[in-house]
C-alpha cells in the first residue's frame, strides 16, 4: 500500500496516526497493519464507500457492541453499496407478501423495516417487472444453505471474540458463496450441454 494512501486513511481518521520518529517519518505496528488490511477488505471485496467503512470501523472499535449488532452494521453497509434503483411499485406490492410469508415460515427474526428484507423484495420485484415469474418459495434452497453457512460462520467467529475476524468472515464468505454459486451454475450448464471437463492441471 502506498504511503499517500496510508496518509489519506490517517487524514480521514480511518487509521490511527503512527508514532513520529522524525520530521517526515512515523512508525506503525501490527495493529496498524491489521487495520489497513481490514480497510482494504471493506473497500475491495466489500466494495464499500468510505462512509460505510467508517461506520463499520466505528462498530469494530466499540468494545461494548455485541456480535449481533456488529453483524447488523456490516449487513447494512454491504446492502447500501449494492442497492439498485427502487422497483416498480406494482411489482413490489405483488412480491412483498410472499417474502413475508417465507420469512415467517423460516422463523427468521428479521425486522420488517430492515434493509435485508427490503433488498430481497426489491430484487424479486425487479425480476417480476422484467416478466420473470420468480416467487419467494423458489428461494427455499437458498435459505437452507444460507442458514447453515450463517450458523457455521458465527459459531467460529464469535467464539474467538475478535470483531475484525467476524467482519472479515461476513464479507469474504459473502463473496465466496456468490462465486461458488456461479461456479456451480457454470458446472451445471457444462453438464447439460455435454461439454468435456477441463483436463487436470
N, C-alpha and C positions, 0 to 999 in steps of 0.2 A: 504494500500500500504506500502510495507516495506521501512525502512529507506535507505538501499542500493539502491533501485530503485529510490527514490527521489533524492539521491545524484548523481546517474547516470544521471538523467534528468538535474540536475543543471550543471554537468560537460559538458554535451552535449549542453548546452545553450538553452535547450527547456523550462526550468523553471528558473525564476529569483531566485537568492540566497535569503535565508531568512535573517532576521536581527539577527546578532550574539548576544547571551545573555550570553554565557560562552564559554570556550575554544572549547568544542565539541558540542555545542548546538546552535540552531537558532530558531527563532520564525517565523512562517508562518501565513498568514492571509487568508481571504476568497478569495482574488484574486488568491492566490497560489492554493487553493482548486479547484476553477473553472478551472484553467489551468490544474491541474492534471486530473480532470475529462474529460477535452477535449482531452488531450493526450491519456488517456485510451480509449476513444471513437474511436479516429482515429486509434490507434494500434489494438484495439479489433474488434469492429463491422466493422470499415473501412478497417481492415487488411492492413494498410499502413506501409511501411518501415519508418525508422527514417528519411531518406532523404525526403520522401513525407510529413511526419509530420512536418518537419522543414519548408518546403515550404508553407504548409497551415497555420502554426502558424505565419510565417512572413506576410502572407496576412491578417490574423486576426489582427495583431498588427499595420498594416498600416491604419491609420485613413483616409487616402486620397483615399483608394481603393473603388470604387463604387461597390454596390452589384452584378451587372452582371459580373464584373471581378473576384470578390471573388468566384462566382459560377463556373466560368471557371477554376480557380485554383483548387478548390475541385474536379471538374469533372476530370481534368487531372490527379490528384493524385489518384483518385479511379480507373480510367481506367488503369493507369500504373501498378497498383498492380494486376489487373485481366486480363491483356493481355495474350493471348495464343500465340502459335507459329504462324508464318506467314502462311497464307492459300496458297493452291495450286494456281499458277498464272492463270491457265486457268479458274478455278472456280471463282477466284477473278474478272477476267475480265468479266465473264458472269453475275455476280451479281451486280457489281458496277453501271451500267446504271439504273437498276431497283430501287436501293436505291436513286439515284439522282432524278429520276422521282417522287418517293414517297415524298421526302423532298420538291421538287418544288411544288407538289400538295398541301402539307400541309402548304406551305408558311413559313416553319421554317427557320429562319436565322441562319443556321449552316454552318460554313466555310468548303469549300471543303478540306482544309488541316487540319481540326480539328480532334482531336483524337476520338471524338464521332462518326463522320461519318466513320472514318477508322475502328473503333472497330465493328461497326454494319456490315460493309461489310465483315470484317474478320469472324465474327460469321456466317453469311449466307453462305459465301464461304466454310466454314468448313462443313456445312450441305450439300451443293451441292457436295463437294468432297466425302462425305460419301454416296452419292446416294439418299439423301433426297431432293425431289423436292420442296424446300421452296422458295417462291418468296416474294419480298418485299411487294407486295399487301396484303399478309396474315397478315401483321403487322398492318393493319389499326385499328383494335380494340385496340391493344396495344397503338398506337399513340394517339387515342382519350382519353383513360384513363390517359395516361402519361401527356397529355397537361392539363387536368383538375386538376390532382394532383399537377403539377408544378405551375399552377396559384394559387391554394389554398395555397400551401406551401409558395410561395414567398410573396403573399399578407400578410400573417400573420407574416412572419419573417422579411421582410423589413420594415414593419410598425413600428416595435419596434426599428429599427436602431441598433440592437445588432448583431455584426458579429459572436459571439460564437453561438448564437441561430440559425442563418442562417446555419452555418456549421453543427450544430447538426441535424437540420431538414433535410438537404440534405442527410447526411449519414444514419440516422436512418429511414427516410421514404423510402430510397432505400432498406434497409434491410427488413422493414415491408412489402413493396409492394411485394418483392420477396417471402417472407414467405407466404403471403396471396394468391399469385398466386399458390403456391404449395399446400396450404390447399384446394383451390378451385378445383385443379386437383384431389386431393385425394377424395374430396366430389363427384365430377362427376363420378369418377371411381367406387365409392361405389354405386352410384345410378344405373349405367349401369350394375354392377354385382349383384344388388339386395341385397347388404349387409345391415344388420339392423343397425340403428343408435345407437351410444353409448347411454346407459341409462343416464339420467340427474344425475348430482352429488348431 
